[in-house]
Every structure is written in structure tokens, then in C-alpha cells.
Amino acid sequence: MLCLIWRVDSSVFIKVMEQKLVQALVAHYNGEIQRAEANLINYFKNPTGIGEHPDIVGEMIKLVDRVSAARGGLDTVNSLVQAPQAEEEVAD
């Protein structure tokens, strides 16, 4: 059996993994925003069609809070990503 060993510069691998992790976080928060906004639109357009949620305003407040939390998460990820880049520029 032939076994191939793929060697990658560890700094390149770490950089790629960091990028993938950041992309996954951004995708997660964007997905949360899209989901909450879609549900909010549904409540606005058809509030009587949601029989299992009699407190429509309360449910909408929860969705707005989810959007706010997800946007906060995106802001945090962006600030964490930008901080090391700023440090690298200063070091250069």
C-alpha cells in the first residue's frame, strides 16, 4: 500500500485554518440574522397565522434580540480579526 505524506508549512496551515474558523463564525452569525429576519417578516405579514404563539409581540422582541446579538457577534469577530492585523502592521 502506497502512503503519501503531504507536508505543509505549519504557518500556512494555521493561517488557512484561522481563515476557515473566522468564515464559519461569520456564516453562523449571518445565518442567525437571516433566520430571525425571515421570521420577523412572517410575523409582520401574517401575524394571525401563527397559532402556537399567542404573544406575537413577545416573540418578535425575542427575534429582534437575536438579530441584535448576532450583529454583536459579527462586530466582535471583526474586532478580534482586525486587532492582530493592526498589531502586525505596527510590527512591520
N, C-alpha and C positions, 0 to 999 in steps of 0.2 A: 504494500500500500504506500502510495506516494503522499507525503505530507508536506504541504507548502507553508512556509513561515513568512508572514508578511510583517516586515518591520517598518514602523512609522516613528518619525521623530516625536518623542513624547510631548514636546511643547506644541507641535502642530495638532496632535491628537487632543490634547487638553483644550486648546483653543476651539477646535471643532465641537467638542462635547459641550463647552461653555455656551457656544452659539446655539446648539440644539436645545439645551436646557432653557435658555432665555426665550427661544422661539416657542417652546412648549408652554412656558408661563404666559407669554403674550397671547398665544392661541387660546389658552384656558380662560383668561380674563375677557378676551374679546367674545368668546363663546357665551360666557355668563351674561355679558351685556346684551348680546343679540337675543338670547333666550328670554331675558326679563323684558326687553323692549317688545318682543313679539307678543308676549303675554299681556303686556300693558295695552298694546294696540287692540288685542282681542277684547279686553275689558272695556275699552273706550267704545269700540264699535258694537259690541253685543253684550252688555252687562247682564241682561236678563237670561242669557243663555248659559250662565254659569250657575247651575242649581246647587252644586255642592259647596259653594262659597257664598253664604248669605251676606257676609260683611265685605262687600266689594271694595269699599274704600280702605278697609284694613288690609286686604290682600294687595291692593295697589300700592299702599305705603310700603309693604314688605318688598314688592318688586322694585320700587324706586330706591329703597335702601340697598338692594342687591346691585343695582346699576351703580350707585354711589360707591359701594365697597369695591366693586370690580374696577371702576375707574381709579380708585385709590390704589388698588393693587398694581395697575398698569403704571401709575405715577411712581410708585415705589420701585418697581422693576427698572423703569427708565433711570431713576436716580442712582440705583445701585450699579447699573451698567455704565452710566456716564462718569461716575466717580473714579473708577480705576483708569478710564481713558484720560481723564483730566490729570491724574497723577502721572501717567506715562508721558504726557506732553510736557509736564513740568520737569520730569527727569531728563528728557532729551535736551 
